[in-house]
Amino acid sequence: MRRPIVPFRTPPLDAVSHGEWLLKSPNGDAPLPKEVPHWDYQTVLELVAPVSVDRRAVTEACRLDFDSGLAVLVMARSNHTNVEIVATRLDLPMTERFDLAVDISLAGETLGGRLTLETLLVVTAPRPRDRLAPQHPGSIIWRSNSWTDLEGVGTQFPTDTLDFSAVGLDPEAGWQFRIDLSDPDARFMSAARLTLNSGHAAIQRLLSGAKDEGTDQLLRTLHWDVTRQMVQAALECDEVIGLEVDPETTTTAGVLRNLLGRIWPLDSPKTLQGWRQTDMARIEVHLQHHSRLLK
């Protein structure tokens, strides 16, 4: 780990330990690889890592009172979407040593390309004992970095930008999603396209990497709407209904079938078609829940 150059004392290397990140799956936890080959933008990454902090050693080395506030933060960054989020924050109890399992969940629509995970030990309420101690809340006294490349059919979900007002589309709309089902065996990447309205102020903020509650809600709404349209397309396509889940597939029908399987792992496509005809609200409500539409 590279030690940061900061104007205050930092803890010794053995005061904080960080185990490897594990990728959680139905088949058990496995070390997070440097490449996730079959990731797609509908996937939620579930990750866990052990972290241990020796409060006594940290506070003594940093010249802080023992009861100074400390927290472990995990920052997640994607170089394709320019999104940077606080994946979790865990405040440390007032014990000599604390072992914790850092558990994070990352929604796929905010990711793509290289995913960087930075674990930080932060002083949240410093009680400095001298001038060499961290003086301000938010001071980072320890950090560790890890990364993985998200590869696969959904990594570069086909997305472009267009000023809707320049081509006669509704300038107040945020996006347009199209999927061509004329050839269900065609590659999904060539059949689906998401176009963002670059002329809309909210989309401009999203594209510029803004990080605020409004942009977060916009991303959740975008995820929900695209998922909803893909589910509708899947339930209208007989070729999708007749398929089995296949994580290796790259076809349009196969990707849509996998989507149904992720959202409704215990229900068959035939059952979903029945709900669509008799109780569409049941599908809509579950999609809102699955897409985390409301924070």
C-alpha positions as CSV (number, residue, x, y, z in Angstrom):
1,M,0.0,0.0,0.0
2,R,1.3,3.5,-0.9
3,R,1.4,5.7,2.2
4,P,-0.1,9.1,1.6
5,I,1.9,12.3,2.2
6,V,-0.2,14.3,4.6
7,P,0.6,17.1,7.1
8,F,-0.2,15.0,10.1
9,R,0.7,11.7,11.7
10,T,-0.6,8.4,10.3
11,P,-0.9,5.0,11.8
12,P,1.7,2.2,11.4
13,L,1.1,-0.4,8.7
14,D,0.1,-3.1,11.2
15,A,-2.5,-1.0,12.9
16,V,-5.0,-1.5,10.0
17,S,-5.4,-4.6,7.9
18,H,-7.6,-5.1,4.8
19,G,-8.3,-8.5,3.4
20,E,-9.1,-9.2,-0.3
21,W,-12.5,-8.3,-1.7
22,L,-14.8,-11.2,-2.3
23,L,-17.5,-11.4,-4.9
24,K,-20.7,-12.8,-3.5
25,S,-22.7,-15.2,-5.6
26,P,-25.3,-18.0,-5.1
27,N,-22.4,-20.5,-5.4
28,G,-20.5,-18.9,-2.6
29,D,-17.9,-16.1,-2.2
30,A,-14.9,-16.0,-4.4
31,P,-11.9,-13.6,-4.7
32,L,-12.8,-10.6,-6.9
33,P,-10.9,-11.2,-10.1
34,K,-9.1,-8.5,-12.1
35,E,-11.7,-9.1,-14.8
36,V,-15.4,-9.8,-14.3
37,P,-16.1,-11.5,-17.7
38,H,-19.9,-11.8,-17.8
39,W,-20.9,-8.6,-16.1
40,D,-23.7,-6.5,-17.6
41,Y,-25.3,-3.2,-16.6
42,Q,-28.3,-5.0,-15.0
43,T,-26.0,-6.8,-12.5
44,V,-25.8,-5.8,-8.9
45,L,-22.3,-6.4,-7.6
46,E,-22.3,-7.8,-4.0
47,L,-18.8,-7.5,-2.4
48,V,-17.4,-8.2,1.0
49,A,-14.0,-7.7,2.6
50,P,-12.6,-8.1,6.1
51,V,-11.1,-5.0,7.7
52,S,-9.5,-4.8,11.2
53,V,-8.6,-1.6,13.0
54,D,-6.5,-1.4,16.2
55,R,-7.9,1.8,17.7
56,R,-5.3,2.0,20.4
57,A,-2.4,1.8,18.0
58,V,-4.1,4.2,15.5
59,T,-4.9,6.9,18.1
60,E,-1.5,6.7,19.8
61,A,0.4,6.9,16.6
62,C,-1.7,9.8,15.3
63,R,-1.5,11.7,18.6
64,L,-5.3,11.5,19.1
65,D,-7.3,10.9,22.2
66,F,-8.6,7.3,22.3
67,D,-12.2,8.3,22.0
68,S,-11.8,10.4,18.8
69,G,-14.3,9.5,16.2
70,L,-13.1,7.1,13.5
71,A,-14.9,5.6,10.5
72,V,-14.2,3.2,7.6
73,L,-15.4,4.5,4.2
74,V,-15.4,2.7,0.9
75,M,-15.5,4.8,-2.2
76,A,-16.4,3.2,-5.6
77,R,-15.4,4.9,-8.9
78,S,-16.2,3.9,-12.5
79,N,-14.1,5.3,-15.3
80,H,-16.9,4.7,-17.9
81,T,-19.7,6.6,-16.1
82,N,-17.5,9.0,-14.1
83,V,-19.6,8.0,-11.1
84,E,-18.0,8.2,-7.6
85,I,-20.1,7.1,-4.7
86,V,-19.7,6.4,-1.0
87,A,-20.5,2.6,-1.0
88,T,-20.6,2.4,2.8
89,R,-19.6,4.1,6.0
90,L,-18.9,2.2,9.2
91,D,-18.3,4.1,12.4
92,L,-15.8,2.4,14.7
93,P,-16.9,1.6,18.3
94,M,-14.8,2.6,21.3
95,T,-13.0,-0.7,21.6
96,E,-9.3,-1.6,21.5
97,R,-9.6,-3.5,18.3
98,F,-12.5,-3.9,15.9
99,D,-12.8,-6.6,13.2
100,L,-15.6,-6.0,10.7
101,A,-16.8,-7.4,7.4
102,V,-17.3,-4.5,5.0
103,D,-20.3,-5.4,2.9
104,I,-21.2,-3.3,-0.2
105,S,-23.8,-3.5,-3.0
106,L,-23.2,-1.6,-6.3
107,A,-25.9,-1.1,-8.8
108,G,-24.8,-2.0,-12.3
109,E,-26.3,1.1,-14.1
110,T,-23.7,3.3,-12.4
111,L,-20.7,1.2,-13.4
112,G,-18.7,0.2,-16.4
113,G,-15.1,-0.3,-17.4
114,R,-12.6,-0.1,-14.5
115,L,-14.2,-0.2,-11.1
116,T,-11.9,1.2,-8.4
117,L,-12.6,0.5,-4.7
118,E,-10.8,2.8,-2.2
119,T,-11.1,1.9,1.5
120,L,-10.4,4.8,3.8
121,L,-9.9,5.2,7.5
122,V,-11.2,8.7,8.3
123,V,-11.1,10.8,11.5
124,T,-14.7,12.0,11.9
125,A,-14.4,13.7,15.3
126,P,-10.7,14.4,16.1
127,R,-9.5,15.2,19.6
128,P,-5.9,16.1,18.9
129,R,-3.2,15.9,21.6
130,D,-0.7,18.1,19.7
131,R,-0.2,20.0,16.4
132,L,1.0,16.9,14.6
133,A,-2.3,15.1,15.0
134,P,-5.1,15.3,12.4
135,Q,-7.0,18.5,13.3
136,H,-10.1,18.4,11.0
137,P,-13.1,16.1,10.5
138,G,-12.7,14.1,7.3
139,S,-8.9,13.7,7.6
140,I,-7.8,10.5,5.8
141,I,-5.2,8.7,7.9
142,W,-5.1,5.4,6.0
143,R,-6.2,4.1,2.5
144,S,-6.1,1.0,0.4
145,N,-7.0,0.6,-3.3
146,S,-8.3,-2.3,-5.3
147,W,-9.7,-2.5,-8.9
148,T,-11.4,-4.8,-11.4
149,D,-12.3,-4.5,-15.0
150,L,-16.0,-5.1,-15.7
151,E,-16.2,-6.9,-19.0
152,G,-19.0,-8.6,-20.9
153,V,-22.1,-7.9,-22.9
154,G,-23.3,-5.0,-20.8
155,T,-20.0,-3.2,-20.0
156,Q,-20.5,-0.8,-22.9
157,F,-24.2,-0.9,-23.1
158,P,-24.7,1.0,-26.4
159,T,-25.3,4.6,-25.4
160,D,-25.1,7.8,-27.3
161,T,-26.1,11.4,-26.8
162,L,-28.2,13.7,-29.0
163,D,-29.8,17.1,-28.6
164,F,-33.5,16.1,-29.0
165,S,-34.6,19.6,-29.9
166,A,-32.3,19.6,-32.9
167,V,-34.0,16.5,-34.4
168,G,-37.6,17.2,-33.6
169,L,-37.9,15.0,-30.5
170,D,-39.5,16.3,-27.3
171,P,-36.8,18.6,-25.7
172,E,-38.2,17.9,-22.2
173,A,-37.6,14.1,-22.5
174,G,-34.5,12.7,-20.9
175,W,-33.8,9.6,-23.1
176,Q,-35.0,7.2,-25.8
177,F,-34.4,3.5,-25.6
178,R,-34.8,1.3,-28.7
179,I,-34.5,-2.5,-29.1
180,D,-34.9,-4.3,-32.4
181,L,-36.4,-7.7,-32.0
182,S,-36.8,-8.5,-35.7
183,D,-33.9,-10.9,-35.3
184,P,-33.8,-12.4,-31.8
185,D,-30.6,-14.1,-32.5
186,A,-28.7,-10.9,-33.4
187,R,-26.2,-9.6,-30.9
188,F,-27.8,-7.6,-28.1
189,M,-25.1,-4.9,-28.5
190,S,-26.2,-4.3,-32.1
191,A,-29.9,-4.5,-31.4
192,A,-30.3,-2.1,-28.4
193,R,-29.4,1.5,-28.1
194,L,-30.0,4.2,-25.4
195,T,-29.9,7.8,-26.5
196,L,-29.6,10.5,-23.8
197,N,-30.9,14.0,-24.5
198,S,-27.8,16.2,-24.2
199,G,-30.0,19.3,-24.6
200,H,-31.7,18.7,-21.2
201,A,-30.0,20.4,-18.2
202,A,-30.5,17.3,-15.9
203,I,-28.9,15.0,-18.5
204,Q,-26.0,17.5,-18.9
205,R,-25.4,17.4,-15.2
206,L,-25.4,13.6,-15.3
207,L,-23.0,13.5,-18.2
208,S,-20.7,15.9,-16.5
209,G,-20.4,13.6,-13.5
210,A,-22.5,15.6,-11.0
211,K,-22.9,14.0,-7.6
212,D,-26.1,15.0,-5.9
213,E,-29.5,13.6,-4.8
214,G,-31.1,14.8,-8.1
215,T,-28.6,13.0,-10.2
216,D,-28.8,9.9,-8.1
217,Q,-32.6,9.9,-8.5
218,L,-32.2,10.4,-12.3
219,L,-29.9,7.4,-12.5
220,R,-32.4,5.3,-10.6
221,T,-35.3,6.4,-12.8
222,L,-33.2,5.7,-15.9
223,H,-32.4,2.2,-14.7
224,W,-36.1,1.6,-13.9
225,D,-37.3,2.8,-17.2
226,V,-34.8,0.9,-19.4
227,T,-35.4,-2.3,-17.3
228,R,-39.2,-1.8,-17.7
229,Q,-38.9,-1.5,-21.4
230,M,-36.7,-4.5,-21.7
231,V,-39.0,-6.6,-19.6
232,Q,-42.0,-5.5,-21.8
233,A,-40.0,-6.4,-25.0
234,A,-39.0,-9.8,-23.5
235,L,-42.6,-10.7,-22.6
236,E,-43.8,-9.8,-26.1
237,C,-41.2,-12.1,-27.8
238,D,-42.0,-15.8,-28.1
239,E,-38.3,-16.6,-28.8
240,V,-37.5,-15.2,-25.4
241,I,-40.2,-17.1,-23.6
242,G,-38.9,-20.4,-25.0
243,L,-35.3,-20.0,-23.8
244,E,-33.5,-21.1,-20.7
245,V,-31.2,-18.8,-18.7
246,D,-27.7,-18.9,-20.2
247,P,-25.0,-16.6,-18.6
248,E,-22.8,-17.1,-21.7
249,T,-25.3,-15.8,-24.3
250,T,-24.8,-12.6,-26.2
251,T,-28.0,-12.7,-28.3
252,T,-30.8,-10.3,-27.9
253,A,-33.3,-13.0,-26.9
254,G,-30.8,-14.6,-24.6
255,V,-30.0,-11.3,-22.8
256,L,-33.6,-10.5,-22.3
257,R,-34.3,-14.0,-21.0
258,N,-31.4,-13.6,-18.5
259,L,-32.9,-10.3,-17.4
260,L,-36.2,-12.0,-16.6
261,G,-34.4,-14.7,-14.7
262,R,-32.5,-12.1,-12.5
263,I,-35.6,-10.2,-11.6
264,W,-37.9,-13.2,-11.1
265,P,-35.6,-16.2,-10.4
266,L,-38.5,-18.4,-9.1
267,D,-41.1,-17.6,-11.8
268,S,-41.2,-18.8,-15.4
269,P,-41.6,-16.5,-18.4
270,K,-45.0,-18.1,-19.0
271,T,-46.1,-17.1,-15.5
272,L,-44.9,-13.6,-16.2
273,Q,-46.9,-13.5,-19.4
274,G,-50.0,-14.5,-17.5
275,W,-49.4,-11.7,-15.0
276,R,-49.0,-9.2,-17.9
277,Q,-52.4,-10.1,-19.2
278,T,-54.3,-10.3,-15.9
279,D,-52.3,-8.3,-13.3
280,M,-49.8,-5.9,-14.9
281,A,-49.6,-3.9,-11.7
282,R,-47.9,-6.9,-10.0
283,I,-45.1,-6.7,-12.6
284,E,-44.8,-2.9,-12.3
285,V,-44.6,-2.8,-8.5
286,H,-41.9,-5.5,-8.5
287,L,-39.9,-3.6,-11.1
288,Q,-39.9,-0.5,-9.0
289,H,-38.6,-2.6,-6.1
290,H,-36.0,-4.4,-8.2
291,S,-34.7,-1.1,-9.7
292,R,-34.6,0.7,-6.4
293,L,-36.6,3.4,-7.9
294,L,-37.1,5.2,-4.6
295,K,-34.0,5.6,-2.4
